[in-house]
Amino acid sequence: MKCRKCGGQAVLELRRHNTAFCAPDYLEFFRKQVHETIRRFRMFKKEEPVLVAVSGGKDSLALWHVLLEDGYAATGLYLDLGIFDYSKESKAKCEAFAGARGARLLIVSVKDELGGAVPAIKEATRRPPCSGCGLSKRYLMNKAALDHGFPVVATGHNLDDEAATLFGSIVHWQTEALPRQSPVLPSTHPKLVRRVKPLFRLTERETAAYAFLRRIDYIVEECPFAKGATSLLYKDILNRLEDASPGAKHNFFYGFLERGRPAFERSEGIELNECARCGQVTTGAICAFCKLADQVKRSR
């Protein structure tokens, strides 16, 4: 198999693009994909400070790597979820990555902010912890960005993540979630920062290849609470479809952005308030994060 660009020995075939690349040309392809996504969707400007949410996994560290390498003012944000040895290892990966590159890394503890770590959320709610964990991460990413003066938060969500989320929303017809699924969520309130996903055009396999070729040390294990998550089932279904029809995930998600999402956007705006307790944005009087904190406190 030859590289379609230089004719040398290819190391990676991309069936959905009907092409293959050698290592140097693949790395350049990956970087261009990220930069074109940032430019086309007007995610942020080169001079803007960007807060990159990093988990210690391949996607977020690959994104941070590209931004740092190309001179963006990118600071990492690690949210310590307190999930046993998994969080200890993932935190160490982020610290080592930042230390090796002289990059700034902010660390925020869910336990300190909420009154309990993710295992405590699981005990307090008696439900799978993914929803409470996701709620906490969204809240704390926005809060950290506001506290430290960042106008935008970038996450490492890839095409597989976005397609699986969309698939789940459609399976259950969660129409309230569909307008919010976008590569860019603009600021709609002074206390809401912009959120962007520069990797959404790249697959999980493609980010893994970039991390491997750039020798990025990342945590390989899945979160121990992810076992049995429906998102993994949706990814498996979409992977089988992709194997049979390369490009299916891309067509599914891009088709939604171009044709489906506009049909679900609400004509009237949602009224946003400031939480009476913490001051962050909510649609009610008390935000969901503060209500979750109350649940955790009562369970203790």
Secondary structure as UniProt FT lines:
FT   TURN            4..6
FT   STRAND          12..14
FT   HELIX           15..17
FT   STRAND          19..21
FT   HELIX           23..40
FT   TURN            41..42
FT   TURN            46..47
FT   STRAND          50..54
FT   HELIX           58..69
FT   TURN            70..71
FT   STRAND          74..80
FT   HELIX           84..101
FT   STRAND          105..109
FT   HELIX           110..114
FT   HELIX           118..125
FT   HELIX           130..148
FT   STRAND          152..154
FT   HELIX           159..171
FT   TURN            172..173
FT   TURN            175..177
FT   HELIX           178..180
FT   STRAND          184..185
FT   TURN            190..191
FT   STRAND          194..196
FT   TURN            198..201
FT   HELIX           204..213
FT   TURN            214..215
FT   HELIX           224..226
FT   TURN            227..228
FT   HELIX           230..244
FT   TURN            246..247
FT   HELIX           248..255
FT   HELIX           256..260
FT   HELIX           261..264
FT   STRAND          273..274
FT   TURN            276..278
FT   STRAND          281..282
FT   HELIX           288..299
//
